[in-house]
Amino acid sequence: MIKKTGKSPAEKKIFVLDTSVILHNHNSIHSFQDNDIAIPITVLEELDNFKKGHDTKNFEAREFIRILDKLSENHSLRDWIPLDHKNGGMLKVILDEQSDLDARKVFESSKKDHRILNAAMCVVRDNPGRQVILVTKDINFRLKAKSLNIQAEDFETGKIKDLEQLYTGKSLLENVDPKLVDKIYSEGFCKPEELELEDPIPNHYFIIRSSKNSVLAFYNSSTQQIEKIEKRAFLKIMPRNAEQVFALHAITNYNIKLVTLQGVAGTGKTLLALAGALDQKKMFKQIYLARPIVPLSNKEIGFLPGDIKSKLNPYMEPLWDNLKFIQHQFSEKDKEFQNIAQAVESEKLVISPLAYIRGRSLSDICFIVDEAQNLTPHEVKTIITRAGENTKIIFTGDIRQIDTPYLDSQSNGLSYLIDRIKKHPIYAHIQLEKGERSELANLANDLM
């Protein structure tokens, strides 16, 4: 009996990739198993427009162009050429945009999206019997494709399937024997088996509650014990709930090198990260606080008036607000107030757009990345791979408040990181749920 290997040509799907997929992940062509990939020539034209610049999309465009150039060294891109990964399919650039149904006439516009739709319809026409799927991160583009009877879907690689099951980093243990809670208070620890915990996740946090009292704790995988956590202030920033206690513990625990804090506006994510980092500033050469620049209404900052500093200031102001809040817990004569001012002046503490650290090696640094939900999974991976010795990285964000086109709560880099890295002994995550900014802010979060 002959053993069948791989799919027949007719069984293989053809995925037509839109520009948004490549700008999301330059390695996206390797994400479709042994199926074939078609790239409309219009996509290459769009990538050519994106190749210059310092943003992530410019980097992704350049990297994909290099990949395509290497693949085509001994081939013509007008022919199906093999992809260079195990059990990979084939790739081809589609030049034909003369489909029987012209999307430019249907939508009364010659925009490039409609040329890509025409190319997809040409692939369908030229490959009868094969399933052709247009892949795009643009929801409206998918709807247009479906209106022309083109099968279309989102780029699913790295996308979280069920947000309700996303790791929260904490658990509530109720109806615990009061004597065991007393033991944790007096001795500082207990064994997981005493709480009937089997194989707990490293650095997972617990609210342990009995009918009489409660205690906060976490699982230390080094000692294999559930250890008590004390509530304490950092630079006069006192945690207001159990989740904030957990967050500050993770931030200031030297053995935890990667921390994620996820929560809605007003839960204290950035403030806690900055207070915890400043409290241990002697342990690092520098503290970096950065956030991605996402222009409002997607208007490029180059069109805004003023020099580069005045263009970027509105985006960085929330970070300075948090620093000022910490600083003003003290009087101007206090040593702590002056130390924070001196840290900024000497660049011991740097607040900067995230793009400014591209290519840097992050050694001996505490690096806080704010608004991390506006990063792609690839961007998050790139940041972490820059980490050198004695570096701690803290990502903060709200996965339901996405400002970047083509990302959503399931496909952004913060969600991806939380889902993939849990269970690692140098990682901790806390989902902050209770707003502490003000009663008014909580009203908006709860009811609007």
N, C-alpha and C positions, 0 to 999 in steps of 0.2 A: 504494500500500500504506500502510495506517495504522500508524504507529509506536506500539507499546504503551508507555504510561508508567505506572510504578508497578504495584502489585498490585491485583487485584480484591478486594472485601471478603472473599470466601470464602477467599482465599489468605493474608490477613493473620492473624497469630496474635493472640491476646488474652493478655496477661500480667497475672496477678493478683498485686499486690505485697503482701507482708507488711510489718509495721512494722519488722522488723529490717533490711530493705533500705533503707528511707528513713532510718533512724537511722545506717546505714553511709554513705550518700551522699544528701544531699537533692536532688541533681540526677539521681538514678537514673531518673526518668521519661523522661529524654532519651537513655537508653542502649539503646533498643530499636528503632532505625531507624524504619521506617514502620509498625511494628506498633502495635496498640492497647493501652491500659493501663486496667486496672480496679482501683479502690481500694475495698475493703470499708469500710463506714461504721465498723465496729469499729476499723479502723486509725486513722481520724481521732480516735476516742475515746481510743485509746492515746496518740496523739501529743499530745493535749490534756494528758494526765497528765505528759508529758515536757517540756513547753514551758518550765517554770520550773526555773531552776538554772544553774550555770556550767560544767557538764561539756560535752564535745563532743556527746553525744547530745541535750542540751537545745538546743544551738545548731542542730544538724541538724533537730530537730523544728520549731523556730521558722522556720528558713529555708524548709522545705517548706511550712509553713502559709502563708507569704507568697507563695510561688510559686503555690500553689493559689488563693489569694485573687485574685491578678492574673489568672490564667487564666479565672476565673469572673466577671469584672467584668460582662460582657454576656451571660452564659449561665447556665443552670441546670445544676448538677452532676449532676442526674438524667438529663441527656441526654449523648450523645457530643459532646464539644467538642474543637476542634483544638488540638494542642500547638504551642507557638510556636517550633519549630525547623524548619530546612529539611527537606522530605520527611518531616515528622513525622506520626505517626498521630493517633489520637483518645484522649480520656481520659473516664472516667465514674466516678462514685461509686456503688457497689452498695449499695442499701438492703435488698434482699430477702435474707433469711437463712432462708427457709422452704423448704429443699430436701426432696426426696422422702426421702432418707436423712439422718437427723438425727445429725450428729457428736456432739452433746451426749449423746444417748442411747447411741450406740455406745461412747463412751469414759467414760460415766457421770460427766460433769463439764460444767458450764456455763462453763468458762473461755473467755476471749476467743479463744484460738487455735481452738477448736472452732466458734465463730461465724464466724471467717474461713474455715474449711473449708466451712461451709454456704454462705457467699457464693460461694465458688469453684465449688461444685457447682451453684448457681443459674445462674452464668454459663455453665457447660457445657450445662445444660438449655435455656437461652434462646437459645443460639447453635449450633444443630445444624449440623454440617458444618464448623465452625471449630475449629482447634486451640487449646485453652485450657491455659495453663501457670501453675501457682502458683510464684512466685519467693520464696525465703526463705533467709536465712543460717543458719537453725536446722536442723541436721541431723535432729533427732528430729521436727520439724514436717514435714520432707519425707517422712520414713518414714510418718508418720500419713496424710499426703495420699495417698501411693502405696497404702496399705492400703485407702483408699476409692476407688481407681481414678482418682485425680486425678494428672495428669502434674505433676511438681514438679522444680525444679532450683535450683541455687545462683545467686546473682548473680555473673556471671562478669567483669564490667567491672573491669579493673585486676588481674585474676588471672593469675599467672605459669603458663604451660602446663607447662613442664618445668624443675623445680628443678635437675636434674642439669646443665642447660646454663646455669644462672645464672652471670653474670660473676664471676670470682674476683679479678681485678685483677693477677694475677701469672702468670708462665710460667717453666718450667725449660728452658733451652737446653743440651743436652748435646753432647759430642763436638765442641766448638768448638776451632778451631786454637789451641794454646797461645800462639802469637805474637800472635794477636789479643787474647787475654786480657791478655797482658803490655802490649800497646799501651794498652788501656783503663786498666790500672793506672798506667802512666807518663804518658799524655797526658790521662787523665780522661774520654775520650769516644771514640766511633767512629760511623760512619754506619750507619743501619739496614741498608743494602744489604750491608755487610760481614758482617752476621749473617744475610743472606738473609731479612730482614724486609720485607714489603711492606705499606705503609700501616698502621703500628702505631698502636694506640689511645693518645691522649694520656695521660700519667701512668701508663702501664702499667709494671709492675715485672718485672724479670728476674733470675733466678739463672743466671749464665752460667758454664758449667763445661767445663773441658777435662780431659784425662787427667792433667794435672799440677797445675792450680790452678783457682780460681773467683773470681768477682767479682760484686758486687751492683750493679744499675744500674736506670735508668728512662728512659723515652722522654720527652724534653722537646720538646713540639710547637713551642715558640717558636724554639728553635735547630735543630729537626729533627735532633737527635742523641741517641744512647744515651749517657747520662752516668752516671759512677760515683757510687755512694753510699757514704759513710763510716759505719761503725758508731761511734756515740758515745752517751754517757750524758746524760740530761736530769734535773737535780736528783737525781743519783746513781741514777736508774732506768736500768739498763743493759739494752738489748734482749737477749733470750736466744736468739733465732732470727731467721732472715732475714725472716720475715713481720713481726715486731715492729720490725725496722729499717725496713722499708718503711712501716709504720704511722706511726712517729715522723717519718719524712721527709715524708710527706703532711701530717701535722698541723702541722709547723713550716715548711712551704714556703709562703711568703707568696702566691705566685701561685695556689695552690690554695685556693679559697674554700668548697668543699663536699667533705666527706670522709665515707665510710661505712666502718665496721669491723664485720664480721660474724664470729661465731665462738661456739663453745660456752663454757660456764662455765669460768673458769680460764685463758683464753687471754690475759688482760690488757687487754681492750678499754677498760674505763673507766679503769684505772690509766694506760695509755699516753696516752689522750686528755687526762686531767687533768695529767699530768706535762708533756706537750708544750705545753699551753695555759699552764701556770704559767711555763714557761721563757721564753715570749714575752709575758708579761703587760704589759710596757711598751708593746707595740704596740696594746693595746686599752684602752678606758676601763674595761671590766668583763669578767669571765669569769663566765658563767652555766652552772651545771651543774644540769640538771633531768631529771625522769623522770615519766612518767604514773603517776597513782595508780590501781592496779588492786587493789581490796580482795580479800583472801583469801576464797575460797569465794563471791565476788561479794556479800559482805555489805557494805552501804553503811557508810561510815565514820561517818555520823551516828548510828548505833546503838551505836558504841563509846564507852566511858566517857572522861571528861576533856574538856579544852578542845581547840580546833582544833590547837594545837601538839602536844599529847600524842597526838592521833589520827593526825597525819601523821608523827611521828617514826619509827615503825617502818618506814615505807616509804622514808624518806630516809636511814636509818642506813647502808646499804651505801655510799652516796656519801661520807658522812663517814668511813667506815672507810678508803676509798681515800686521802682527803686526809691522814688521820692516818698512814697507812703512808708516804706521801711525806715528811711533816713529820718523822717519826721516823728518817729516814735521816740526820738531823743531830742534834746535841746542842742542848739548850735555849739554850745560850749562842751558838750559831752564828747568823750574820746571816740565813741562809736560813730557819731555823726561825722566827725572829722576823718575817721578812717575810711568811711564810704566815699567821701568826697575825694580823698587822696587816692583811693583805688581807681576811681574814674580818671582822675588827672594823670596818673602814672600808667594807665591802661592795664592795670591789674584786673579791672573789670571793663569789658568791652561790650557795647551794645551795637549791633551791626546787622545789616541785611544779610540773609543767608548766602546769597550769591557771592558775597565778598570773601567767603572762606573756601570757595571751590579750589580743589587741588592742594590745599594745605594738609600737612600731617598734624593731627591733633594729639600732641604728646603733653602730658602733665597739665591737662586742662579739664575743668568742669564745664561742659558744653550743654547749654539749655537751648532746645529748639522749640520755640513757641509756635502755635497754630500749625502743628505738624499734620493735621488732617488735610492741609492743602498741598501735601507732597505726594508723589507717586510712590509705589513700593520700591521702584528702582532708585529713586532719590534717597529714600530712607536707608536702603542698603548701602548706597555710596557713602553717606555720612558715617555710618557705623564702621565701614571698612577703612576709614581714615583714622580711626582711633589708635593711638600709640600707647606706650607704657603710662601707667598712672593717669588714665583718662576715664572720666565718668560722663555719660551722655544721658540727658533727661529730655524726653519728648513730652510735650503737653499739647492738648487740643480737644476739640469737641467734634466727634465723627459725624454729627448730624448738622453741622454748620459748615458746609463746603462752599468756598468762594471760587474755586478753580474749575473752568470748563472741563468736561469729560471725566471728572471724578465724582464719586458719590460715596455714601456712607459705607458701602460694601467694598469699594475698589481703592479707597485712599490708602496711603502708606501707613498711617497710624493704626487703622483697623488690621491691616495685613501683618504689621509687626506684633501687635498684641496676640493675634491668633497663632502666629508661627513660632514665637520665641518662648511662650509659656513653658514651664517645667525646667527651664535652665537655671542652674544654681547661682548665676551672677545677674539674674534678671528679676525685677519685681514690677508689678503693675497694681494700680489702684484706680477703681472707677469711683469718682467723686459724684455724689448725687444730690446732696443737700446744699442749696445756695446759701451763702453767708454774706453776700455783698450788702443786701438791704431787703426789707420787706417788699419794697416796690419792685425790685429786680426779680424776686421770687414770684410775685404775682404774675409778671409777664411770662416767666418760664412755665408756670403751672397752668395758666388759663388761656394763653394766647397761642 
